[in-house]
Amino acid sequence: MASTESLLRVDDLRVTYASRQPGGEDVHAVRGIDLSVERGSVLALVGESGCGKSATAFSLTGLLPANARVEGSATFEDTTSWPSTNVSSAVSGATGSA
């Protein structure tokens, strides 16, 4: 039987956008997502508009705007990515690409 090795693991992902309006409230776009993607598998994020699919994907690739705060942990091929960097940096490092 083949082993099920996690390629990507995300624990307690939280994405918050700071308000750009003086005195405005922060927007909690993602609240505590856990996911694991096994080597050779495919993951689809499905949900209603505004439920955090894009914020989740953008947080993993480092494409969030400057007013976004990401919390939680992400590990790609045994390299912990957050909070110091993002998964796209870990992927580049693991594959030797820039």
Secondary structure, DSSP 4 states (H G I P E B T S, - for coil): -----EEEEEEEEEEEEPPSSTTPPPEEEEEEEEEEEETT--------TTSSHHHHHHHHHT---TTEEEEEEEEETTEE-TTTS-HHHHHHHHHT--
